[in-house]
C-alpha cells in the first residue's frame, strides 16, 4: 500500500535534494545533499561577497537584500532537518500508512490537499520566478549579488536559476510534509471524536453488547495514545524546522516592513507587500492554522466524552478506567518548537511572529532616525 499521495510527492522532491526518508544512506544521496547545500549556500555567499567587494555596507543596504539570506538559509535549514531526521520521518510515514484509521472521505481529502499543495507550490515558484526575472531585467548589482568580471553573465544567470529552483524545492519538500502530517493527524483526532460520540450515545447505537463496547473503548484509548505518541514524534523530527521557519519568517517580515516604511518608490513598496503576504500565507497555511485546528480537535475529545451520555454504558466497576481516560484527555495539547525559545504551532504563534517583526522594525527605524539626527 503506498503512502498518502502528498507524502509520496514530498518523497519524490526530497529524492532530488538528497534528503528522502524513503532512501537508504547511499553515496548518491550524500552527493545530492552536498550539491543542494552548495547551491543553497551559494546565493547568500555571493550576496556577502558583494558587500566585501564594495568594502562595507550601510544598514539600509543590508536590509534591502535580507531576503537573499533568509529565504536560502530557510530552505537550507529545512533540507538539513529532513536529511538528518530521515529515520524519524520514515517512521512517521509508516505509522500514517499502517496504523492510522482509514479516512472516510479519502478521495475528497486527497483532492483538497492536492489542490492546496499545488497552489502553494505555484505560489512559491512564482515568488522565485519574479526574483529571477528581476535579476535578468536589472542585473546582478540590483539583486545584490557578486559576479566576477571574468565569469560569463549568461552562465551566471543559469547558475542563479538553478539555485532558486533548489530553494523552491527545499521549501516545498519540508512544508508540504509537515502540512500533510498535520492534516492527517487532525483528521484522525476528528474521527476519534466521532467514534467516542457514537460509542457512548445510546440513541445512536442501542444494540452494542458489553463485549463490543469494551473492545471499542479500548480501541479509542489505544488510538488516542498512538496519536499523542505520534505528535511527540512530529515535534522531535521537526522542532528545528519549526524554529528555522519562525526565525526566518520574522526576519524577512521585519526587513520588508523596514523597507516599506523608508521607501517612496511604489514598485519597491508593492514588492515588499507581496513578499510579506507570501511569507505570512506560508506560515499560516502550512503551520499555525492547521496547528490551531489540531489543538481544537484534541481539546474537543474531552467535551465529546462529557456530552456523549457515557453514564448509560459505563458500569460502576468500569468507571475507574473511563475516568482515567477522561482525565488524561484534559491535558493541554500543542505541537511545539522546542529549544532555547518554545513556540506552540497555533494562531497565537502567528500573532506573536507578526508583533515581534513589527517591534523590531520600529526599533531599527528609531535607531536610524536617532543616528540621522546626531549626524
Protein Blocks (a to p, Z undefined) as FASTA:
>chain_A
ZZdfklmmmmmmmmmnopafkbccdfklmmmmmmmmmmmmmmmmmmmmmmmmnopadfkl
mmmmmmmmmmmmmmmmmmmmmmmmmmmmmmmmmmmmmmmccdfblmlmmmmmmmmmmmmm
mmmmmmmmmmmmmmmmnojklnopacdfklcfklmmmmmmmmmmmmmmmmmmmmmmmmmm
mmmmmmmmmmmmmmmmmmmmmklmmmbcfklmmmmmmmmmmmmmmmmmmmmmmmmmmmmm
mmmmmmmmmmmmmmmmmmmmmpcbfklmmmmmmmmmmmmmmmmmmmmmmmmmmmmmmmmm
mmmmmmnopmmmmcfklmmmmmmmmmmmmpccddddedjbdcdddfklmmmmmmmmmmmm
mmmmmmmmmmmmmZZ
